[in-house]
């Protein structure tokens, strides 16, 4: 990769016109949230990352947001040309994802974040420019951290996950560890023994680390090994004295522990569902040591009513589903699970026989990720790009006869954060088969479909070159 | 900084509020926190956040209801 940490990636964004520095004075609230929202909604799919360098009340702040928040930024993160279309990014991501077994971890002794060490009088308020993103948020959050933990009994089982953290005091945080999360399993084992769970929290990470920390990997799959597969280079880490491996390229590293038997009010917080999750009693974390680079960059992910930065991060949800489905059905062409982390999934596939689209839809529901997501599955033909919504809408509007092509499966599991679930965690699920009916299916008249001229693929680079010369 | 000296939490209206932090550049804002509901707010935020009368009703909570809010994850019982 052309970058080795967040700083060098921000430089690449800058060189490609994808970083906007905000140097005029802004208020922590509501300016930062408002600017991020305007970038996502107003500048759309080519929005730049934003770097706030003059936040009222803070000395020399550096706050980066929307770092992953557009297709050019995602392409650059993957080391691809910035105009690479989403489907091509997905296919390249999926190719690298399948190299997971070849991923390697490189242990290093020193890291740039060791420049400054704080062990006494830790003050998280002083260390980073915290702000309230959405007006309904119950406080100040760290929302793009990688949280590292190990199972207390089987130490080989290390997890790196992205969990939101509310700042509660100079050295106190609370964390949302949903029972299904790997870290919740680690904490449960420690809490049963009435022992604190050691954790490390890293902020301002190499952008690949953020991708793997938020990725639906299988339990025990090593995130750093996946980061190596995706970057096609060894993933550098440093092992802390408590045995936890942390990324070499982070801006901040906190050491601390989750306190057993303690829960405290946390929330509400504007989640990736575009809705606030309510006030709940959540785990409490004590920070005992802080490392950071000089003039550290604090990174926060833009989140709110979609689309926001986090929705681009969900490109990481597509390859696992794609690989799992393709093992069953080699006809699968591509999987788009971007929407709300795959609460809606669009699959493109060749059709083997009549009824095949519905079988693919059922297969999506029975993937590990489908257990908590995939409330709506849309299946389209292989010549429809599932990342091109106008094409998907065309397929639904012409290929679907609701009498034959929709199936509702009652009372399946879904994540409790889905605001439509009833009770929370249970929902009906819908499959829309928008593939062209194949024999022995007989309904509709589809023999006269217009197809793109095959030569169009040669004309596209020609037109793009001509445009560049203008 | 405009005059702002809160006596109760905008969210739960408890008197258990404390200054959590003063802006590193002196006098720009003060960060407050409530020790009852753990709400945090900054003196420079819009009045819909800082003023208990204007704070949105849908986010208000009564201190006595805090014990009824869901726990996540449940506290793990010791193994017998």
Interface residues (C-beta under 8 A of the other chain):
Chain A: X27 X28 X29 X30 X56 X57 X58 X59 X123 X125 X126 X132 X135 X136 X138 X139 X140 X166 X167 X168 X169 X170 X174 X176 X177 X178 X179 X184 X187 X188 X189 X191 X192 X193 X194 X261 X263 X264 X265 X266 X268 X278 X279 X280 X281 X282 X283
Chain B: X11 X20 X21 X23 X24 X25 X28 X29 X31 X33 X37 X38 X39 X40 X41 X42 X44 X45 X46 X48 X49 X56 X59 X61 X66 X69 X70 X71 X72 X73 X74 X75 X76 X77 X78 X79
